[in-house]
Amino acid sequence: MLFRSNDSGSVLAERFIYFDFDSDRISQDYQDLLSHHGKYLAANSDVSVRLEGHADERGTREYNVALGNRRAQAVRRLILLQGAAASQISVISYGEEKPVALSHDDEAWRLNRRAELIYQAN
């Protein structure tokens, strides 16, 4: 059963996909989650999502923007496989520009290597 995307008790409330260092590969841990998001979008053509790609601070600005884009595109591909329309999905990369953790250590870097799903009503 699918729930509204803003229902805090829903699997759809989880909107962060984390990545390994220097990787755009989505781990098996997120396959089910992205399946739910894709099915939700497929069943709700009036909803769209912006996928925001992020990287940690290591690497050049240009490299991190490209890596963030690859991460968001990887999420996009999995969501499309579930039947969501391409017109429902937009992608943007912020690279290292919008960290959620400001420390300069492994835990902060882990949290900053992510893609976020931001839902929008059409």
Disulfide bonds with the S-S distance in Angstrom:
none
